[in-house]
Amino acid sequence: MLNIALFGPPGAGKGTQSQLIIEKYNLAYISTGDLLRQEIAEGTELGHRVKDIIQRGELVSDEIMVELIEKKIISSTDSNGILFDGFPRTFVQAYILDGLLLKLNTSLSCMLSLEVPNDELVYRLIERGKVSGRSDDTEDVIKRRLVEYENKTLPVKEYYKERNLYYAIDGVGPIPEIFERLNAQIELSLQKEWFNLVLSGSPGSGKGTQGKLLAEKFNLYYISTGALLRKEVLNKTEVGLKVKESMAQGDLIPDELVIPLLEQEIKHRTDVNGFIFKGFPRTVLQAYILDGLLRRMNMRVSCAVELKVPTLDLIRRLDNRGKSEKARPYDQSTELIIHRLEEYEVKTKPTMDLYRKQNKLLEIDATGSREEVIERLSNAVASVMKKKR
């Protein structure tokens, strides 16, 4: 989804530019003022509550605003994202918006701030006042509003600057030129959208082979936790010594040992479109850990893929691999093979159920030749990428 927060002081032209943006990108428009007026006009229960609050001269609480925004987002199923006009207005609301979007399996793509000199803003608003007759478009009132805007929104700007999501846009000039500046930044934000894929499947389903092919095709960086850990074992590092015995048995490795390795791999690759995670997460808890790790880097899981292969075929594949030069220690006995298959069913299947509930899971038939499987997999992933674009 493309989610934009459009900022700008009174008179910056947010209303005009909002309409151009939502038309081009098919976005749902969320203006907190409009949402409040709509609820009141429709006479809803929430509208009555809001009307009473406003009549008492009180501010509408963040809880009510979030309720309105969530309702609007959920009902906007035919849009490609959301344009937020005038929200968030405080850094507390910025945290709230992040949490709300995370709950809805999405995040903010960028914050665009229309920058206009104060003397130009005063001139625009005075001219608007001559036409509209609005009592709040006198020079003294205008200047107070501009000072209030700066004081209230500065912490919000800093919040998004720290997350590399804030972009100042020159708001002076003809309307089409300003829109082109906004449009150029939106396109850059779309190009910077990371695509992160969790690749799962029972042992022997071909995750390693297909993951590497998929990474090459879509310029994604392939991260195999098994390969990372085997490297640690080979180099006889402190981590390697700790995990050697567990790996030989095909058991899960403690999360506190895996997380730093993953974080290091992600931070060092900025020349790719995203990441393929193979072998992590293997539990629901690890899925939460991965979400938290990616959120720190302004990323999220885009989709999960489970490669499906009948159990007898899996046993046959692993038995054959155990007799080859590619054998793993846990491939060389039927007992260990069955142990690993059972562990996947008990510990990793619920993780795939979690992604299914989030509408992120793709189930791919992984039987047949390598070429047949990668074609099915590539087509499914390309379709998801297109929707997210």
C-alpha positions in Angstrom: 0.0 0.0 0.0 1.0 3.6 -0.6 0.3 5.6 2.5 1.2 9.3 2.6 1.0 11.9 5.3 0.6 15.3 3.6 1.7 18.3 5.7 1.7 22.0 5.3 0.7 25.2 7.1 -2.6 26.9 6.5 -2.6 28.3 2.9 0.1 25.8 1.7 -2.3 24.3 -0.8 -2.8 20.8 0.8 -6.4 20.6 -0.3 -5.7 21.2 -4.0 -2.7 18.9 -4.1 -4.5 16.2 -2.1 -7.1 15.9 -4.9 -4.4 15.5 -7.6 -2.6 12.9 -5.6 -5.6 10.7 -4.7 -6.8 10.8 -8.3 -3.5 9.7 -9.8 -2.7 7.0 -7.2 -6.2 5.9 -6.3 -5.8 6.6 -2.6 -8.5 6.9 0.0 -8.5 10.5 1.5 -8.5 10.9 5.2 -9.0 14.4 6.6 -9.8 14.2 10.3 -12.0 17.3 10.0 -14.0 15.8 7.2 -14.4 12.5 9.1 -15.8 14.3 12.1 -18.2 16.4 10.1 -19.4 13.2 8.2 -20.1 11.4 11.4 -22.1 14.3 12.8 -24.0 14.8 9.5 -24.9 11.1 9.4 -26.1 11.2 13.0 -24.2 8.1 14.0 -23.6 7.2 17.7 -20.0 8.3 17.3 -21.2 11.5 15.6 -23.4 12.4 18.6 -20.5 11.9 20.9 -18.3 14.1 18.8 -21.0 16.8 18.5 -21.4 17.0 22.3 -17.6 17.3 22.7 -17.3 20.1 20.2 -20.3 21.9 21.6 -18.6 21.9 25.0 -15.6 23.5 23.4 -13.4 20.5 24.1 -10.9 18.7 21.9 -11.8 15.4 20.3 -9.6 12.7 21.9 -7.0 10.7 20.1 -9.0 7.5 20.9 -12.0 8.8 18.9 -9.8 10.0 16.1 -8.2 6.6 15.8 -11.6 4.9 15.8 -12.7 7.1 12.9 -9.5 6.6 11.0 -9.5 2.8 11.4 -13.1 2.7 10.3 -12.2 4.7 7.2 -9.2 2.5 6.3 -11.1 -0.7 6.7 -13.9 0.5 4.5 -11.5 1.7 1.7 -10.9 -1.8 0.2 -10.8 -0.6 -3.4 -8.0 1.9 -2.9 -4.2 1.5 -3.3 -3.5 3.2 0.0 -4.3 6.2 2.1 -3.6 10.0 2.0 -3.6 11.5 5.5 -4.4 15.2 5.5 -3.7 16.9 8.8 -2.9 13.7 10.7 -0.8 13.1 12.7 -0.5 16.6 14.3 1.5 15.6 17.4 4.3 13.2 17.9 2.0 11.1 20.1 -0.4 10.8 17.1 2.6 9.8 15.0 3.2 6.8 17.4 -0.5 6.0 17.3 -0.5 6.0 13.5 2.5 3.7 13.3 0.7 1.3 15.6 -2.6 1.5 13.8 -1.0 0.9 10.4 1.1 -2.0 11.8 -2.1 -3.6 13.1 -3.5 -3.3 9.6 -0.3 -4.9 8.1 1.0 -1.8 6.4 3.1 1.3 7.2 3.6 4.9 6.3 5.4 5.3 3.0 6.4 9.0 3.4 5.6 12.3 4.9 5.4 15.1 2.4 5.6 18.7 3.8 4.6 21.6 1.6 7.1 24.4 2.5 5.9 28.0 1.8 7.5 31.2 3.2 5.3 32.9 5.9 4.9 36.1 3.9 3.5 34.1 0.9 1.2 32.2 3.3 -0.1 35.5 4.8 -0.8 36.9 1.4 -2.6 33.8 0.2 -4.8 33.6 3.2 -5.7 37.2 3.2 -6.7 36.9 -0.5 -8.7 33.8 0.4 -10.4 35.8 3.2 -11.5 38.4 0.7 -13.4 35.7 -1.3 -14.6 33.5 1.5 -15.3 36.1 4.1 -13.8 33.7 6.7 -13.2 35.5 10.1 -10.0 33.6 10.7 -8.3 35.0 7.6 -7.3 38.3 9.1 -3.5 39.1 9.3 -3.2 38.8 13.1 -5.2 35.6 13.3 -3.2 34.2 10.4 0.2 34.9 12.0 -1.0 33.2 15.3 -2.1 30.2 13.4 1.2 29.9 11.6 3.2 30.1 14.9 0.9 27.5 16.4 1.4 25.2 13.4 5.2 25.4 13.6 5.2 24.8 17.4 2.9 21.8 17.2 4.2 20.1 14.0 7.9 20.5 14.6 8.1 17.3 16.8 6.2 15.4 14.2 8.6 16.5 11.5 11.5 15.4 13.7 9.8 12.0 14.3 9.7 11.2 10.6 13.1 12.7 9.8 14.6 10.2 12.3 12.9 7.4 10.3 14.0 8.8 6.9 10.4 9.3 5.9 10.2 13.1 5.9 10.5 15.1 2.6 10.2 18.9 2.3 8.5 20.0 -0.9 8.7 23.5 -2.4 5.1 24.7 -2.3 5.6 27.9 -4.3 4.8 28.1 -8.0 2.0 27.0 -10.3 -0.2 24.2 -9.1 1.0 21.7 -11.8 4.7 22.4 -11.0 4.1 21.8 -7.3 2.3 18.6 -8.1 5.2 17.4 -10.2 7.5 17.9 -7.3 5.2 15.9 -5.0 4.8 13.2 -7.7 8.6 12.9 -8.2 9.1 12.2 -4.5 6.2 9.7 -4.3 7.7 7.8 -7.2 11.0 7.7 -5.4 9.3 6.4 -2.2 7.6 3.7 -4.3 10.9 2.6 -5.7 12.5 2.5 -2.2 9.7 0.1 -1.0 11.4 -3.0 0.3 10.0 -6.4 -0.6 10.7 -8.9 2.1 9.7 -12.6 1.7 9.7 -15.4 4.3 10.4 -18.7 2.5 9.2 -21.8 4.4 8.4 -25.4 3.8 9.1 -28.8 5.3 12.8 -30.0 5.2 13.4 -31.3 1.7 10.9 -29.0 0.0 13.6 -27.2 -2.0 13.8 -23.9 -0.1 17.5 -23.4 -0.7 17.4 -24.1 -4.4 14.3 -22.0 -5.0 15.3 -19.2 -2.7 18.5 -18.6 -4.5 16.8 -18.6 -7.9 14.1 -16.3 -6.7 16.7 -13.9 -5.2 18.6 -13.7 -8.4 15.4 -13.1 -10.5 14.1 -10.2 -8.4 17.3 -8.7 -7.0 16.6 -9.8 -3.5 19.2 -10.8 -0.9 19.0 -14.4 0.2 19.5 -15.0 3.9 19.7 -18.6 5.1 20.0 -18.8 8.9 21.3 -22.3 8.4 24.1 -21.1 6.2 24.9 -18.3 8.6 25.1 -20.7 11.5 27.2 -23.3 9.6 29.7 -20.5 8.8 29.9 -19.7 12.5 30.5 -23.4 13.3 33.2 -23.6 10.5 35.0 -20.6 11.8 34.8 -21.9 15.4 33.3 -18.7 16.7 31.7 -18.4 20.1 28.3 -18.7 18.5 29.5 -21.6 16.4 30.7 -23.5 19.4 27.3 -22.9 21.2 25.1 -24.2 18.3 27.2 -27.0 16.8 25.5 -29.8 18.8 22.0 -28.4 18.3 22.5 -28.1 14.5 23.7 -31.7 14.2 20.4 -32.8 15.7 18.3 -30.4 13.6 17.0 -28.6 16.6 16.0 -24.9 16.9 18.8 -22.5 17.7 18.2 -20.0 20.6 16.8 -16.7 19.2 19.4 -14.5 21.0 22.1 -16.2 18.9 20.3 -15.8 15.5 19.0 -12.2 15.8 22.4 -10.5 15.7 23.5 -12.5 12.7 20.3 -11.6 10.8 20.5 -7.9 11.8 24.1 -7.7 10.5 23.2 -9.3 7.2 20.3 -6.8 6.6 22.3 -3.7 7.5 25.1 -4.5 5.2 22.9 -4.8 2.0 21.5 -1.6 0.6 21.9 -2.5 -3.1 18.9 -4.9 -3.3 15.1 -4.6 -3.5 14.6 -6.6 -0.3 15.4 -9.9 1.4 14.4 -13.6 1.3 14.5 -15.1 4.8 15.0 -18.9 4.7 14.9 -20.8 7.9 13.6 -17.9 10.0 11.0 -17.5 11.4 10.4 -21.1 12.3 8.1 -20.2 15.2 5.3 -17.7 15.9 7.6 -16.0 18.4 10.3 -15.7 15.8 7.7 -14.1 13.4 7.1 -11.4 16.0 10.9 -11.0 16.4 11.3 -10.6 12.7 8.5 -8.0 12.6 10.2 -6.0 15.3 13.6 -6.3 13.6 12.3 -5.1 10.3 10.2 -2.3 11.8 13.3 -0.8 13.3 14.6 -0.4 9.7 11.3 0.9 8.3 10.5 -2.4 6.7 8.0 -5.2 7.1 7.3 -8.8 5.8 5.7 -8.4 2.4 4.6 -12.0 2.0 5.4 -15.6 3.1 5.7 -18.6 0.8 5.2 -22.2 1.9 6.5 -24.8 -0.5 4.2 -27.9 -0.4 5.5 -31.4 -1.0 3.9 -34.7 0.0 5.5 -36.3 3.0 6.8 -39.5 1.3 8.5 -37.3 -1.4 10.1 -35.3 1.4 11.5 -38.4 3.1 12.8 -39.7 -0.3 14.5 -36.4 -1.1 16.2 -36.1 2.3 17.3 -39.7 2.2 18.8 -39.2 -1.3 20.5 -36.0 -0.1 21.9 -37.9 2.9 23.8 -40.2 0.5 25.2 -37.3 -1.6 28.0 -34.8 -1.1 25.4 -32.2 -0.1 24.4 -34.3 3.0 23.7 -32.6 6.3 24.4 -34.4 9.6 20.6 -34.5 10.2 19.9 -36.2 6.8 21.9 -39.4 7.5 19.3 -41.3 9.5 15.6 -41.9 9.1 15.1 -41.1 12.8 16.5 -37.6 12.4 14.6 -37.0 9.2 11.3 -37.9 10.8 12.2 -35.8 13.8 12.8 -32.7 11.6 9.5 -33.2 9.7 7.6 -33.6 13.0 9.2 -30.4 14.4 8.2 -28.5 11.3 4.6 -29.6 11.7 4.5 -28.7 15.4 6.5 -25.5 15.5 6.6 -23.9 12.1 3.1 -24.7 10.7 1.5 -22.3 13.2 3.8 -19.6 11.8 2.4 -20.1 8.4 -1.1 -20.0 9.9 -0.2 -16.5 11.3 0.8 -15.2 7.9 -2.4 -16.8 6.4 -4.5 -14.8 8.8 -2.6 -11.6 7.7 -3.4 -12.5 4.0 0.3 -12.8 3.3 0.7 -16.5 2.7 1.3 -18.1 -0.7 1.1 -21.9 -0.9 3.2 -23.2 -3.9 3.2 -26.7 -5.3 6.9 -27.6 -5.1 6.7 -31.0 -6.9 8.1 -31.4 -10.4 11.3 -30.1 -11.9 13.3 -27.2 -10.6 12.2 -25.1 -13.6 8.5 -25.9 -13.1 8.6 -24.9 -9.5 10.5 -21.6 -10.0 8.1 -20.7 -12.7 5.1 -21.2 -10.3 6.9 -19.4 -7.5 8.1 -16.4 -9.7 4.6 -15.8 -11.1 3.0 -15.8 -7.7 5.7 -13.4 -6.2 5.5 -11.1 -9.3 1.8 -10.9 -8.8 2.2 -9.8 -5.1 4.9 -7.3 -6.1 2.6 -5.8 -8.7 -0.2 -5.3 -6.2 2.1 -3.7 -3.6 3.5 -1.4 -6.3 
